[in-house]
Amino acid sequence: MLVTFKCKAYGEFTMFGDVADKLIKMMGHSGTVPGALSAEDVPAALARLKQAIESAEESEMEIPAAEENNDEEEPPISLSLRAFPLLEMLTAAARENTYVMWYEQ
């Protein structure tokens, strides 16, 4: 499943469903798709998401580096990097006092 996020204040983007579901729940939403945040709820959701990402990254165990001979294995992508477009969208939505919505692609 793919989830697309949309907002008048920011460009639309799509991410994998498992990551989107985790981030939606970190914002304090039930995780339902489709879903939305009203303009009034965006600032609180942004604050919850930032706090949850910080907490998750502090509690992550250190991942051992891949063996030098294995060029096919890529390093893991951090949660904060995956969340970057959503954080930017929520920031823009809060600044312009508009809603954010998401739906299954």
C-alpha positions as CSV (number, residue, x, y, z in Angstrom):
1,M,0.0,0.0,0.0
2,L,1.1,3.6,-0.7
3,V,-0.2,6.6,1.1
4,T,-0.3,10.1,-0.4
5,F,-0.3,13.2,1.7
6,K,-1.9,16.4,0.4
7,C,-2.1,20.0,1.6
8,K,-2.7,23.3,0.0
9,A,0.4,24.8,1.5
10,Y,2.8,22.1,0.3
11,G,3.4,19.7,-2.6
12,E,1.8,16.3,-2.5
13,F,4.0,13.3,-1.8
14,T,3.6,9.5,-1.4
15,M,5.3,7.1,0.9
16,F,5.1,3.4,1.7
17,G,2.1,2.4,3.9
18,D,4.0,1.0,6.8
19,V,6.0,4.1,7.3
20,A,3.0,6.4,6.7
21,D,1.0,4.4,9.2
22,K,3.7,4.7,11.9
23,L,4.1,8.5,11.3
24,I,0.3,9.1,11.3
25,K,0.1,7.3,14.7
26,M,3.0,9.3,16.0
27,M,1.1,12.5,15.2
28,G,-1.6,11.3,17.6
29,H,-4.1,10.2,14.9
30,S,-5.8,6.8,14.9
31,G,-3.9,5.7,11.8
32,T,-6.9,5.3,9.6
33,V,-6.4,5.8,5.9
34,P,-7.9,8.0,4.5
35,G,-7.7,10.6,7.2
36,A,-7.1,14.3,7.8
37,L,-6.1,16.9,10.3
38,S,-8.0,20.1,10.6
39,A,-6.0,23.4,10.5
40,E,-6.6,23.7,14.2
41,D,-5.1,20.3,14.9
42,V,-1.9,20.6,12.8
43,P,0.3,22.5,15.3
44,A,-0.3,19.9,18.0
45,A,0.2,17.0,15.6
46,L,3.5,18.6,14.4
47,A,4.7,18.9,18.0
48,R,3.7,15.3,18.8
49,L,5.5,14.0,15.7
50,K,8.7,15.8,16.5
51,Q,8.7,14.6,20.0
52,A,8.0,11.0,19.0
53,I,10.8,11.0,16.4
54,E,13.2,12.4,19.0
55,S,12.2,9.7,21.5
56,A,12.4,6.9,18.9
57,E,15.8,7.9,17.8
58,E,17.1,8.2,21.3
59,S,15.9,4.7,22.1
60,E,17.1,3.0,18.9
61,M,19.9,0.6,19.4
62,E,23.1,1.1,17.4
63,I,23.0,-0.9,14.2
64,P,26.3,-2.6,13.3
65,A,27.9,-1.5,10.1
66,A,27.6,-3.7,7.1
67,E,30.5,-5.9,6.2
68,E,32.9,-4.2,3.8
69,N,32.6,-7.0,1.2
70,N,28.9,-6.7,0.9
71,D,28.3,-3.7,-1.5
72,E,24.7,-4.7,-2.1
73,E,23.4,-3.9,1.4
74,E,22.5,-0.3,1.9
75,P,22.5,1.5,5.2
76,P,19.1,1.8,7.0
77,I,17.2,5.1,6.4
78,S,16.5,6.9,9.7
79,L,13.0,7.6,10.8
80,S,13.7,11.4,10.9
81,L,14.8,11.2,7.2
82,R,11.7,9.3,6.3
83,A,9.5,11.8,8.2
84,F,11.2,14.9,6.7
85,P,8.5,15.6,4.0
86,L,5.7,15.2,6.5
87,L,7.4,17.5,9.0
88,E,7.8,20.1,6.3
89,M,4.2,19.7,5.2
90,L,2.9,20.1,8.7
91,T,5.1,23.1,9.3
92,A,3.8,24.8,6.1
93,A,0.2,23.9,7.0
94,A,0.6,25.4,10.4
95,R,2.1,28.5,9.0
96,E,-0.7,28.9,6.4
97,N,-3.4,27.6,8.8
98,T,-4.7,24.9,6.5
99,Y,-5.6,21.2,6.7
100,V,-3.5,18.1,5.9
101,M,-5.1,15.0,4.4
102,W,-3.9,11.5,3.4
103,Y,-5.4,8.7,1.3
104,E,-4.4,5.3,-0.1
105,Q,-2.9,5.2,-3.5
